[in-house]
Amino acid sequence: MLEVVKNEVRAGYHDHVSNQRYSEFDTQAKETQGTNFEIWTDSNARQQLSVRVQHDYLRTIENHTKTMERMEVFIEKHLSNVGSHPFLAGLRAALQWNLESSTVVAWKLSDAVFVESGDSEFTHNALALLVLALNFSHCESAASGTPGTAKNPHVKTRDWYLDPYMSDHDIRQLIRLFPSAKRLEGRPTGTKMLTKMDRTNVHGQLDESPKFFNRWCVVL
């Protein structure tokens, strides 16, 4: 009988800690958003997004270089954690989906991917990578029945939208940073969701032009 009580206490404590981690992630996610989408709540209390119009927008080489550096640091730091592999594979797939589409393709992802795939540092770094480095925007998913959410109401599902101003050229450069599929264990996490929102810089017309010297170096 005593052992049963101990097990119940342990289970209760585990649930409490788990719920606290999900609550903290939810708070962090709500406070962290990309910059190139407008987000609002419709009449059914569901979150919606639309591409933010950016007049005189220029996607600079410096900012893209910083994005690539942050991606490299994240991969190098977390690749040894097998639990991160489905996230990495899923992110690569999400980039590929957008590369193959003229409209934004969203990545539907459970919060469990962030909270359960590693320690608190992974959770923080994965969120920062998506929002602060890659400029993803996100909203809570209207779809129900996502695995894991039924058992724990604290586990939310979000739709993640890649920066609509990211060009095909920049996406290709990011994809090249990922380890080969053979090095990643597990299937890509998340699911694909099509939208009608245009990718506004597909051909790189809003990208900063490389200087002549840089072009010359690439040729060499």
Number of C-alpha atoms within 10 A of each C-alpha: 6 7 8 9 10 11 12 12 12 12 12 12 12 12 13 11 12 17 16 13 18 21 15 12 21 16 11 14 19 11 8 18 20 19 14 20 22 13 16 12 11 9 6 6 9 12 15 16 16 14 18 13 11 11 6 6 11 14 18 13 14 9 11 19 14 13 18 18 14 18 21 14 11 17 17 12 12 18 16 11 13 15 19 24 24 19 22 24 21 20 19 20 19 24 19 16 19 25 22 11 14 18 18 24 27 24 26 23 23 22 21 18 19 21 21 16 18 16 12 14 10 20 19 15 17 23 18 20 17 22 22 18 19 21 23 25 26 27 21 17 18 12 10 10 8 15 12 15 16 12 8 13 10 18 24 20 24 21 22 24 26 24 23 25 25 23 21 21 14 21 17 13 13 20 17 10 14 19 16 9 14 6 11 20 14 14 13 18 20 24 14 16 15 13 11 10 14 16 22 20 18 22 14 17 13 17 20 14 14 11 8 9 9 11 11 10 8 8 7 6
